[in-house]
Amino acid sequence: MLVATGLCHTDLICRDQHYPVPLPMVLGHEGPGVVPAIQS
């Protein structure tokens, strides 16, 4: 289960259009979560 996402500096410069990319855009490339079970 994904519970959050992080933004890096590259994501922020894309958001602020310092690097011109089409918006809207899905930013964030890391995500902490919960592992409810491990199969062995």
N, C-alpha and C positions, 0 to 999 in steps of 0.2 A: 504494500500500500504506500503510495507516494504521499508524503505529508507536507512537503515544502519544495521550493526551488531556489537556486541562487543565481545571481547576476554577476557576470564578470565585467571587467573594464570594456571589453569589446562589445558586449551587449549594451552597455550604457552609451557608448559613442554611436552605435547604430540607432538606439532609441532617440538620441538627441540630433540625429541626422548629420553628425560630423563626417560620417561615412555614408554616402547616399544609398540607401537601400529602400525598396518599396515597403510601405507600411499599410495595413497592420502586419506585424511579424511576430512569430512566437520566439521569445527570447528565453534564455536560460538553458544550460546544458548539464546541470548536475542536480541531483535530487535525493535528499535523505528520505528514508522510509522505515517501515516496520516489517520485519520478517516474522510472520505469525507461527511458522513451523518449519522444521528442517527434516527432509526425508533421508533416511539412511539406507 
